Amino acid sequence: MIRIAICDDEQEPVALHEKIVKTSLQNCGIGYEITTYTKSSNLLYDITDDHFFYDLLLLDIEMPGLTGMELPKKIKPFLPNVKIIFITSHLEYAIDAYELSIFRYVPKDDPEERLSAAVADAAKLIELEAGQEYIIQTSRRMEKIPYKNIFYIERDGGKNSVIYFQNLSPAGRTEGASSPDMASAKVRKSLQQIFSELDVPEFLFIDRSYIVNIIQIMKVSDGMAVLKNGVELPISRAHLQEVKLQINRFWGAHI
C-alpha cells in the first residue's frame, strides 16, 4: 500500500491528478491510499504536527502562501525518504527541483502521459526500497536494518567493516558521524562477505574500501559519489566507468 498526498490550490487539477494516479497504479497492480489538499499549509500541518505518513507527494509549485518549492525543506526532516513529484507550468523550476532532490518534474500542460509515467516509476521505486533487511548480530545484540536505509559500507581493516545507515532516533546516532541522521554498526565481516550476503543489484563497489547503495546516490561528480545525505565518497579511477554503467543499468531495469 502506497500512501500518496496530492496538493494544488485549485480543485480541478487535484481531481484530474487523483484520477491519473489511480489509473496509473491500478494498471501497475499497486495498492494505494490518496489524500488530497487544496492548501499547502494543511498538508504541512498534517505531516509535522499530526505525523501523517506519505510515501509520495504530488505538489503544484505555484501555490499561495507556502509554495511547492518551500514545502520539501520543511517536510524532509519528518519524511526523509518521501518521493516528491513537482507539477508546474514554469520550466525554469526544473533546475531548482533537481537541487531539492525531487524525484520527477512534470509539466502542467502534459499531465496525462508524463504524470502517469512518473507516478508508476515512483511507485516501483518505493516498492523496491520497502522489502529487504540486513541483520547485524553480535554477542550483545541483533539489529535489522532495511536495505533502503543503508547509505554505504566501509572497510575497517581486512576482516572488519562498518555499515552506515539512516537512524532518525537521536539515541541511535553515531557521535562524529558526517551526517546528523547517520548511525553506524561495526561488524566482523569483510566487505566481500557483506556484498555476497546483500546479493542485490542496488549495492556496488565504488572502491576497494566502499560499497554504496545506488538508491542513496544523488550524483557522480569529479570522481566522487555524492549521497542524498551529503556524504561524498571517492570512486577509484579503475571503478569509475563501471560504476556509471551499473548505475545506468540499475535505473534502466527498475524505472
ABEGO torsion letter per residue (X at the ends): XBBBBBBBABAAAAAAAAAAAAAAAAAAGBBBBBBBBABAAAAAAAAAAAGBBBABBBBBABBBEBBAAAAAAAAAAABAABBBBBBBABAAAAAAAAAAGBABBBBAABAAAAAAAAAAAAAAAAAAAAABBBBBBBAABBBBBBAAABABBBBBEAABBBBBBBBABAAABBBGBABAABBBBBBBBBAAAAAAAAGBAABBBABAABBBBAAABABBBGGBBBBAAGBBBBBBAAAAAAAAAAAAAAAAAAX
